[in-house]
């Protein structure tokens, strides 16, 4: 089965996200995050304030998930990210995501 992990040995990942309607809004929020001294704290604050996902109440925390549990574009971005960083805006059918990768188990 072809999925977002493209057949690699990825087992699971832990991430948070901010979901917004437009790429422009996502880019603006990302700029605030990357220019902050405490980027993760800023990410969580922005998630509570701007994200349209129910995870906003938890600072965007999605917990741990495995292959096939997230939209393909989201999973592809996770595979390419470094732990402890925020993604560029990622488009899925739900909108535009900014993703913070907490951990990944290969």
Protein Blocks (a to p, Z undefined) as FASTA:
>chain_A
ZZfknopabfbdcddddddfbfklmmmmmmmmmmpmblmlmmmmmmmmmmcbfklmnnop
abjadehiacfklmmmmmmpcehiacdddddfkbccddddfbdcZZ
